[in-house]
Amino acid sequence: MDEPQRWIPYCGEAPGPEAWLGRWNFDPVLLAVLAVAAFALWRSPARRVSLRWAWALAVLLYVSPLCALSSAFFAVRVAHHMALVLLIAPLIAQGVAPGAALHRLPTPLWTCTAIGTAVFWAWHAPAPYAAALSSNATYALMQASLLASATAFWMAVRRAPPAAGMAAILVTMVLMGLLGALILFAGRPLYEPHFASTLAWGVSPLEDQQLAGLLMWAPGSLAYLAAAIFIGWRWLRAEHGLRAEAA
């Protein structure tokens, strides 16, 4: 009889409750990238404060013990991915200067919406997810593609007319909620790397998976809804200002 595969993803072997707080990630490649980014941000204008927040969140996600905890729980990994696409990516999009090369890339709104959604769905299918947790190179590809596609989406939203931007956000919200619902109501564990990783915590893999789906469905949808409402509020405020000037 074959032995079950022992999953040791990029963030290390799944920790137990007694060990996870001591599991910091000091990968030299990661630290070098963060150091270069920190130096660049230190030299940048103060108005790039959103990029500094993005850097701080990256440290929290990939250096702190949360990285190791994501090896134990699919729900924590999903929270990581949501932080990438809903916090770090829009902060980067906000902080990139209007004249920068990224702003000159041809990024049609609905193309970016489709690509971002497809990338998010693809990496949360059981087989690609398992591949990412068995290869550091595949894991890096997963993280980079999630961040890049989400950043392109938020930059396209920033450039789009308010109504189109709100529509793209709401479509993305619905599709993330749908994925979350499918995961929540699957009825059986789907993600092999977590079939045993949660048991030391007294949590079944199905319970962990259900929490992950709920995180996508509720907080994830609410975050997109809040972004759409904010754009709508700014739009109405600008329209009101124009009417006031014309009066």
JOPEMO-V979422 format. One line per field, one symbol per residue. psi: psi as a letter, one per 20 degrees, with the letter a starting at -180 (. if undefined). Layout:
psi->???
This chain:
psi->pqqqpopnagjrqpqrhiihijmqolphgghgghggggghhhirqhikhhhhhgghhggghihrihghhihgphhhgghghhhghifgghgghhipqhjrhhiiqomqghghggggggggggijqgghghhhjjphghghgggghggghhghghhhghiqqgggggggghgggghghgggggggkhiqpinhijhihihhjkpqhgggghgghhgggfhgghggghgghgghghghggghhhhhhh.
